[in-house]
Amino acid sequence: VLFLGVLRTVELEQAAPLMPFFPKLLAQQTALGGPPPEWTLDILLEYCALHCSGGAASHLAQFYPALLNICQSQLRTPSMSRTTDMSLQVLQLLLAHAPTAEALMQTREVVAPLFALWASTFDPWATKSAFSYPVPPVLGLLGAWHSRHPQNFAEAAASVPGTSTARLATVLAASCKQARPVGLRSAVISSALSLAEGGGVDDAFWRELMN
């Protein structure tokens, strides 16, 4: 807990002595296998944030396979737990700051199945949805994907089986009710409008957007 507090408050110029622990923690969790403990994801998220905010996202590229494997092991079993929430936040950072085309593709391979599951099971109009993951961080993940890699997001949306980009646009617009932070809501609306540009949306889309 104390170490996590240090990571959250340390200045970038003072973080260098803390960085060697990052690959050691990754190696330890990789060796253990299975879903990671909650504190592990907390620490990994802070380390990823330090890399990204310090302009060192390119240094993260070598760690993408291990980080993605850890996130995937947690997301393999649907859960509303805080650990799942943290995994989605790590994925959002990795997706938004992917330093290379290879890193982006590796992250997409993990995120795309979750996107397809969300598209097929999440019902924003139902009292209880069959989608068994926390919705706000999933929306944050999709919003960051569109914001930072719009073409890649559009391609992924077009390849989601069993649906259309017009329907995805409507579901995204309706999901804004669960996106309380203004920044998140703006990102979701932008994603919905982008998919709607492909045509085919009906009155339900505009109704949800205006509401």
N, C-alpha and C positions, 0 to 999 in steps of 0.2 A: 504493500500500500504506500509506504514511504517513497519507494523507488518510482512508482507511478506518479506520485505527487511531484517529484523532481522533474520527470519527463514533461509534465503538463505546464510547468512554470519556468523551466530553464530557458535562457536566452539562446538564440541560434549560435552566437559566437562562443558560447560556453558549452555547447552540446558535444563537441568533438570527443572528449574523454568517455562519453557514454555510448558512442556508436559501436565499439567492438563487441558489446554484449548482444547486439541485434542478430548477427549471423549465428551466434552461439545458441540463442533462444530458438531461432528457426530450426537449427540442426537438432536440438533437443526434442522439439515438438514433432519434427519429421520422424525421428527415431521412435518416439512413443506411439505415433499413429493414432487414428481415431479422432473424435471430436475434441477440440482443445478446451482447457479450462477457461473460465471467464476471464481471469486475470491475464492470461496469455494474450487473448485478443485485445484487451485494453492496452497492454504494453505495445503490441504490434501496431495497433492503430496509431498510437502516439509516435512511434518510430516512423511510420509511413508519413504521417503529417509533418514531422520534422524534415524529412527528405524533400517533400513536395513544397513546403513553405520556404525552405532554404535554397531552392533552385537546384537541388541535387536529385531530381526525379530520375535522371538518366542512370544514377548509381543504383537505383532500385531494380533496374531491368534484370540483373543477374539473380535477383531473389524472387522474381515473379512466379516461377514454377512452384517453389516451396510455399509462398504465400497463398497462391490460388488453390493448392492442394489442401492447405489447412482450412480455408474458407469452404471448399467443396465438401470436406469431410463433415463440417458442421451442418451444411445445408442439405446434405443427403437425406436427412430425416426431417420432415416438416415440423416446425416448432415455433411458438410465439415467445420463446425465451429471450432473455437479454443477450445471451451468447449468440443467438441467431441474428439479433439486431446488430451486434458488433461486427459479425461476419459480413453483413450487408454493407455496413459503413466502410469496412476495409476494402471491399470490392468496389464501392463507389470511388474511393480515392485511387485505386489501381486503374480503374477504367478511365476516370477523368484525366489522370496524369500519365497515361501510358506513353513512355518515351520513344517507343519504336513501333513499327507496324506489326512486328512479331509479338510484342507485348500486348498490343491491342487485340490481336487475333487470339492469343492465349486466354485473355480475359473474356472475350466474347464467347469462347467455347464453354466457359463456366456459366456466364450470365444468360446466354440464349435459351437454354432449357427452362430456366426460371421465368424468363419472359414469356415463353410459350405456355408454361403452366399458369401463370397469371392471366394470360389472355383467355385461356380455356375454362378457368375455374373461378376467377374473381368476379363477383357480381356486386357492383356498387349500389344497386337498388334493393338488395336483399338485406333482411335484418341480420342474418348470419351467413357469411360467405363460406364456400367450400375451400377457399384459398387459405392454407394453414401457415402462412408466414406473416410477420408484421408488415402492414401495408405502407406506412409512412417511409421507412427506409427503402422499400422496394420502389416506391415512387421517386425517392431521391436518386436511386440508382438509375432509373430510366431517364429522369430529367437530366442528370449529369451526362449520360450517354448521348442524348440528343444535343445537349449544349456544346459538348466538346468534340463530338464526332458525328455530326448530323447525317452525313452520307452513310456511314457505317450503321447508324441507328435505323435509317430508312430501309436499308437493305435487309437488316434483321427483321424489321416489322413486316416487310413484304414477304418474308420467307416463313413467317409463323403459320403453321398448318391449321386448317379448319376455320380460318377467319379472314377478314379483309382489313386493310388499313383504315377504311372508313369506320368500321366497327371499333377498331382499336382507338381511333380518335375520339369516338363517342364515350367509350369506357374511361379513357384518360380524363376527358372533360368532366365526367360524372365523379371521378375519383378526387377531384379538387376538394370535395367536402371533408376528406380525410387528410388533406394537406394544409395544416393550420399555419405554419410559418409562411410569411409573405414570399420569401425567396423560393421556397419549395413549390408553392402554389403557382408562382410565375413560371417556373421551369416546367411544370406539368402542363400548364396552359399552352406554353410555347411548343411543347412536344405534340400536343393535340392538334394545334393549328397547322403545324408542319405536315402531319399525316393527312389532315383534311385537304391540303392543297392537291392531293392526288385525285380528288373528286369522289363522288358517291355518297357523301354524307347527307343525312336527311334532317328533318326538323328537330329530331331528338338531340342531335349534336348541338345545334344552336341554342336550343332550350337549356341544355345542361351548361353550356358555356356562359349564358347570360345569368343563370342562377348562381 
